[in-house]
Amino acid sequence: MPFSAATLQSLQSIVGEKGFITDTKEIAPFLEESRGRFHGTCDVLIKPASTKEVSEVLALCNDEDIPVVPQGGNTGHCGGAVPKGGVLLNLSRLNRIRDIDPLNATITVDAGCILKDIQDTAKSADMLFPLSLASEGSCQIGGNLATNAGGIQVLRYGNMRDLTLGLEVVLPDGRIWKGLRGLRKDNTGYDLKHLFIGAEGTLGVITGAVLKLFPHPKETQTCLIGAADIYQLMDGYAQLRSVFGSDLSAFEIMPRFGVEIVAKHMEGLRDPFTRAYPWYAVVELSASRPDTNLRPALEETLHHLLEQGFFQNILMAETITQAENFWRLRESMSEAQKHEGASIKHDVSVPLSKIADFLTETGHMIQNILPDARLCTFGHAGDGNIHFNISQPVQMDKPEFLSHLPELNQIVHEMAERYHGSFSAEHGIGQIKMTEMEMFRGGSELEIMRSLKRTLDPNNIMNPGKVVPAP
Ligand SMILES: Cc1cc2nc3c(=O)[nH]c(=O)nc-3n(C[C@H](O)[C@H](O)[C@H](O)COP(=O)(O)OP(=O)(O)OC[C@H]3O[C@@H](n4cnc5c(N)ncnc54)[C@H](O)[C@@H]3O)c2cc1C
């Protein structure tokens, strides 16, 4: 339904000229999804500068049944922030660091703060905010919360659910829930913040958060491991974990194909080993105390694991540059895949004890259908999260390969489910995984979600058509 002039006028009077954009050229970049898969439309782009403005905008939209799509940095991979008409509510002007409390080890922020700015503010107080993603220079903490973002340090610090103590949320009818409590103990009924974390803007707009801070690590050690097979690699991981506990801050696995294509296509990167191995892992340990002798302890343990055959080869990073290059190997994997033609990608998780079986069995099933498909299965194995990516066979053209997409998606997602895993480990549902939501979360789970949605958003104005499929 097109907006009336009176509605537009009311919206403009709430947010002022700076926050009210109808110029189509100015709006255009906000309508594109980061990977170019979704193109949105909206009637107006609203950029509120305070929680009160968000509240007044939502109250008005609720009264007039106008859909509202919250948007952070628009870096999400599932089309969740892409509107289909109505109001696009971009939070970028709500970007104040409200408070930092080093003794309580918390920082209180507006939802539109860029993740990197929060990390930097924490660092300037000699503290660490550990969420770290490749999109950290542009994603916002509100988007990180709404997608329960994970990143590369989940193993030690957890994901956004674990990093959040309190929230401020504007409900669809404009009421403000002030839950900005920086408490580690608060047993006062239902823990409401978890309703909004991971809800992808379907239940309300997050406007502020109290986040946990940690001591800055005083020492970090990074190494690269070559392994003969995924079973030995994961068993080796368990050994490392039993020795180093929470000092083990990352364990990222990569297959031979992934390392090969990164070395082939990415400027300044090469295979650091002189021999090829079927599997690799980037391992990082960090300690909050400077005197833990982390390096000799790691070297001794790795030597032992090498002797026992868990690992085939090990390279310790001798310099910060070398450590960064090990990480770049891992982080360039998606980019390198673009040079190898089309890819079919999945973001799944399974229990750690099932990773090796899941990868082996699912890999066989894919190769039964496409014998020359090239598997680029890498990821945050320490948290059970695998990016199960498939690159097109060299001899096959792109349309033919992509015609297998539904079949391959089904295999990977069904196998994740069979292993009691998840078809969406860290990127969420958005509009891209609605079918899977129905398939794998149907029954009582989806019914509970639907009834929560109906209760909080009876007019279905918040990000309609995302996350929770209509019955
Ligand atoms: C290069 C790259 C690497 C990435 N790596 C990771 C990774 O390692 N781990 C990971 O988890 N993700 C990763 N992502 C995905 C993405 O960056 C995250 O999902 C991020 O948390 C999204 O933040 P955003 O501000 O861009 O949100 P947006 O994309 O703008 O929005 C995402 C969803 O959140 C909702 N939303 C946004 N702000 C609010 C708010 N204030 N209140 C309510 N709802 C809101 C939107 O409606 C939408 O549904 C990566 C993305 C890129 C481009």
The ligand as an ORCA input file, in Angstrom:
! r2SCAN-3c Opt
* xyz 0 1
  C      33.102    -10.986      4.745
  C      32.035    -11.409      5.722
  C      32.377    -12.279      6.745
  C      31.403    -12.685      7.652
  N      31.779    -13.537      8.639
  C      30.870    -13.915      9.555
  C      31.246    -14.794     10.626
  O      32.394    -15.232     10.724
  N      30.303    -15.128     11.527
  C      29.016    -14.658     11.447
  O      28.209    -15.002     12.310
  N      28.626    -13.861     10.429
  C      29.510    -13.474      9.494
  N      29.134    -12.660      8.465
  C      27.725    -12.264      8.311
  C      27.375    -10.855      8.833
  O      28.465     -9.984      8.859
  C      26.835    -10.959     10.212
  O      25.648    -11.701     10.165
  C      26.571     -9.622     10.921
  O      26.324     -9.952     12.254
  C      25.415     -8.807     10.359
  O      25.478     -7.464     10.875
  P      24.900     -6.241     10.053
  O      24.980     -5.046     10.934
  O      25.533     -6.121      8.737
  O      23.376     -6.687      9.915
  P      22.428     -6.607      8.649
  O      22.972     -7.420      7.532
  O      22.096     -5.201      8.343
  O      21.129     -7.325      9.239
  C      21.120     -8.698      9.533
  C      19.771     -9.058     10.181
  O      19.647     -8.411     11.426
  C      18.515     -7.531     11.465
  N      18.921     -6.340     12.211
  C      19.956     -5.513     11.953
  N      20.061     -4.578     12.897
  C      19.055     -4.812     13.791
  C      18.625     -4.185     14.991
  N      19.258     -3.123     15.497
  N      17.541     -4.685     15.630
  C      16.880     -5.776     15.143
  N      17.247     -6.402     14.011
  C      18.324     -5.926     13.353
  C      18.166     -7.273     10.012
  O      16.789     -6.996      9.850
  C      18.565     -8.583      9.363
  O      17.536     -9.526      9.507
  C      30.069    -12.225      7.530
  C      29.738    -11.351      6.503
  C      30.703    -10.936      5.614
  C      30.314     -9.968      4.516
*
